[in-house]
Amino acid sequence: MTAAEKLTGITMFGAEWCSDCRRTKRQLDGLGIEYTYIDLVETPDAVEVAREISGRTQIPVVVYPDATHHVEPSNDDVSAKLRELSLI
């Protein structure tokens, strides 16, 4: 089982210093989407989990309930995925 398959719901790996992370958080919050936020500064061990999921070091990494993920997604990418999952 992969790290992404072990997560439930939506999980976002990010950091407060990251403008893309703040933007994606604002989008999810604004849409009223429930998600788990993992701050990689406060939880440095999670850096490897995010890297295992994405294969990259960029953030945010947003993991969806179907075990797919986005890395540095645009708002349109996130909205499209949420619509696909019937979450909005």
Number of C-alpha atoms within 10 A of each C-alpha: 5 10 15 21 14 9 15 14 13 19 19 25 23 27 19 12 9 12 13 18 22 14 15 21 19 13 15 18 12 9 13 11 15 12 17 15 14 19 17 19 13 9 11 11 10 16 17 15 15 26 16 14 20 21 11 12 13 14 23 27 24 27 26 22 15 13 17 13 20 18 20 17 18 13 15 9 12 19 17 13 17 17 10 10 12 8 12 12
